[in-house]
């Protein structure tokens, strides 16, 4: 499976936990061990502004350290979505994350909404008629939900549960009960891990979340699916979390 990654994602572009040094090291090692790495191009202004207002775009563009990396992160999500459209599941290993970026604002270490930019590009040209977003990050992706609040073509689900068994079941239920869709996008945040901020999910749960997404995409939309990294802050274990998820998500595993 192809993993979209750019060396600039390793830069210290901001002073926040998502931009700390070493944040992607174990994840990068995990994907290099068994997946093809591909280098994305930056998202265009046209791509970004399908989701974000001119004011927001210009505000981020003035941040000279942040803007080029944020544009590349959105571009990686675009590339992963294009792969998925062609029947090749893929993953965007990006920093900064995106699901807290709304059309005219952002917070939570996000600047552009990577998943929303990717989906909006495909929807705008009629390549897909509808999409479903499963967001299993610890935090609700308010930016993604806001971006598509008035667009019935995109469904968004952020499961919540008191324990790991119920969480995985609710994620599966959300996938099974969604209205028909042509493409599945996963906002893959690993901060719900037992040894991260959320203190809940085990590695086998991430493997099962990957399997659920894979199997439902096969059943619902000819397997068309992609995932984009969101949260995750225990640098020592992020590689293990990602490897487990991709083991379930990838057709070849």
C-alpha positions in Angstrom: 0.0 0.0 0.0 1.2 3.5 -0.8 2.0 5.9 2.0 2.2 9.6 1.1 4.9 11.4 3.0 7.2 14.4 2.5 10.4 15.1 4.4 9.1 18.6 5.3 6.6 16.9 7.6 9.6 16.4 9.9 10.2 20.1 10.2 9.6 22.0 13.5 7.1 24.3 11.8 5.3 25.4 15.0 5.5 25.2 18.8 2.9 22.6 19.6 2.8 18.9 20.3 2.0 17.9 16.8 5.1 19.6 15.6 7.6 18.3 18.1 10.8 16.7 16.9 10.7 13.0 16.6 6.9 12.9 16.3 6.9 10.8 13.1 10.1 8.8 13.6 8.5 5.5 14.7 5.7 5.8 12.2 8.1 6.4 9.4 10.1 3.4 10.4 7.0 1.3 10.5 5.8 2.2 7.0 9.3 1.9 5.4 9.4 -1.7 6.6 6.5 -2.8 4.5 5.0 -0.1 2.3 5.8 2.1 -0.7 6.6 5.8 0.1 5.5 8.4 -2.3 6.1 12.2 -2.2 3.1 14.5 -2.6 2.9 17.9 -4.2 1.4 20.8 -2.3 -2.3 21.4 -2.6 -3.2 24.3 -4.8 -4.9 27.4 -3.7 -8.0 26.3 -5.6 -8.0 23.0 -3.8 -7.7 24.6 -0.3 -10.3 27.3 -1.0 -12.9 24.8 -1.9 -13.1 24.3 1.9 -11.5 27.5 3.4 -12.4 31.1 3.0 -10.0 33.6 1.4 -9.5 35.3 4.7 -8.4 32.0 6.4 -6.2 31.0 3.5 -4.4 34.3 3.5 -3.9 34.2 7.2 -2.2 30.8 7.0 -0.2 31.9 4.0 1.3 34.7 6.0 2.7 32.1 8.4 5.9 31.4 6.4 7.0 28.4 8.4 3.6 26.8 8.6 2.0 27.4 5.2 4.3 25.3 3.0 4.0 22.3 5.3 0.3 22.7 5.7 -0.2 22.9 1.9 1.9 19.7 1.5 -0.2 17.9 4.1 -3.4 18.8 2.3 -1.7 17.7 -1.0 -0.8 14.3 0.6 -4.5 13.8 1.5 -5.5 14.8 -2.1 -3.0 12.2 -3.5 -4.3 9.5 -1.1 -7.9 10.2 -2.1 -7.0 10.0 -5.8 -5.3 6.7 -5.2 -8.5 5.5 -3.4 -10.6 6.6 -6.3 -8.5 4.4 -8.6 -9.0 1.4 -6.3 -5.7 1.7 -4.5 -6.2 2.2 -0.7 -3.5 4.5 0.7 -2.5 6.5 3.8 -1.3 10.1 4.2 1.4 10.3 6.9 1.2 14.0 7.5 1.9 16.8 9.8 0.2 19.1 10.5 -3.1 17.3 11.1 -6.4 18.8 9.9 -9.7 17.8 11.4 -10.0 20.9 13.7 -9.7 23.3 10.7 -13.1 24.8 9.8 -13.7 26.9 6.7 -12.8 30.2 8.5 -10.9 29.2 11.6 -8.6 26.5 13.1 -7.3 25.3 16.4 -5.9 22.0 17.9 -2.6 22.1 16.0 -4.5 22.1 12.6 -4.4 24.7 9.8 -6.0 23.3 6.7 -8.5 20.5 6.8 -6.7 17.8 4.9 -9.5 15.3 4.6 -12.1 18.0 3.7 -9.8 19.4 1.0 -9.3 16.0 -0.5 -13.0 15.1 -0.5 -14.1 18.5 -1.8 -11.8 18.2 -4.8 -13.4 14.8 -5.8 -16.9 16.0 -5.1 -16.4 19.2 -7.1 -15.5 17.4 -10.3 -18.2 14.8 -9.8 -15.7 11.9 -9.4 -17.8 10.7 -6.4 -21.4 11.4 -5.5 -20.9 10.9 -1.7 -18.4 10.1 0.9 -18.3 8.8 4.5 -15.7 10.0 7.1 -14.9 7.8 10.1 -12.9 9.8 12.6 -11.5 7.7 15.4 -9.3 10.3 16.9 -9.7 11.1 20.6 -11.1 14.5 19.8 -14.1 15.4 17.7 -13.3 16.7 14.3 -15.3 19.8 14.5 -13.7 21.3 11.5 -14.6 18.4 9.2 -18.2 18.3 10.5 -18.5 22.1 10.0 -17.0 22.0 6.5 -19.7 19.6 5.4 -22.6 20.6 7.7 -24.7 21.8 4.8 -23.5 19.2 2.3 -25.6 16.0 2.5 -23.1 14.2 0.2 -20.7 13.8 3.1 -21.5 11.9 6.3 -19.3 12.2 9.3 -19.0 10.0 12.3 -16.9 10.3 15.5 -17.7 7.4 17.8 -17.7 7.8 21.6 -17.8 5.1 24.1 -16.8 4.4 27.8 -14.5 1.4 27.0 -12.5 -0.1 24.1 -15.0 -2.9 23.3 -17.9 -0.5 23.0 -15.8 2.0 21.0 -14.9 -0.5 18.3 -18.4 -1.8 18.1 -19.8 1.8 17.7 -17.3 2.5 15.0 -18.4 -0.6 13.1 -22.0 0.3 13.6 -21.4 3.8 12.2 -19.8 2.2 9.1 -22.6 -0.3 8.7 -25.5 2.0 9.2 -24.3 4.9 7.0 -26.3 5.9 3.9 -24.8 4.7 0.6 -21.4 6.4 -0.3 -18.8 6.1 -3.0 -15.6 6.7 -1.0 -14.5 6.0 2.6 -12.2 8.5 4.3 -10.6 7.7 7.7 -9.3 10.4 10.1 -6.9 8.2 11.8 -5.9 9.7 15.2 -4.0 7.5 17.6 -4.3 9.6 20.7 -7.0 7.3 22.1 -4.3 4.6 22.5 -3.9 3.1 26.0 -0.5 4.7 26.4 -1.5 8.1 24.9 -3.8 10.9 26.1 -7.0 8.9 25.7 -5.8 5.8 27.7 -8.3 3.4 26.0 -7.5 1.4 22.8 -5.1 -1.5 22.4 -3.1 -2.3 19.3 -5.5 -5.0 18.4 -8.3 -2.4 18.4 -6.5 -0.3 15.8 -6.0 -3.5 13.8 -9.8 -4.2 14.0 -10.7 -0.6 13.1 -8.6 -1.1 10.0 -10.3 -4.3 9.2 -13.8 -2.8 9.7 -12.9 0.1 7.4 -11.5 -2.3 4.8 -14.4 -4.7 4.8 -17.1 -2.0 4.8 -15.4 -0.2 1.9 -15.3 -3.5 0.0 -19.0 -4.0 0.7 -20.2 -0.5 0.1 -17.9 1.2 -2.4 -15.7 -1.3 -4.3 -13.0 -1.0 -1.7 -12.3 2.7 -2.3 -10.8 4.1 0.9 -8.0 6.2 2.2 -6.8 7.4 5.6 -5.1 10.5 6.9 -3.1 10.9 10.1 -4.7 13.2 12.7 -3.6 13.0 16.4 -1.2 10.9 18.3 1.4 12.1 20.8 3.2 9.1 22.4 6.1 9.1 19.9 7.5 5.9 21.1 4.3 3.9 20.3 2.9 5.7 17.3 4.7 3.3 14.9 3.1 0.3 16.6 -0.4 1.9 16.4 0.0 2.8 12.7 1.4 -0.7 11.9 -1.6 -2.3 13.6 -4.1 -0.1 11.7 -2.5 -0.6 8.3 -2.4 -4.4 8.9 -6.2 -4.3 9.0 -6.7 -1.6 6.4 -4.3 -2.9 3.7 -5.6 -5.4 1.1 -2.2 -7.1 1.1 -1.9 -7.8 4.8 
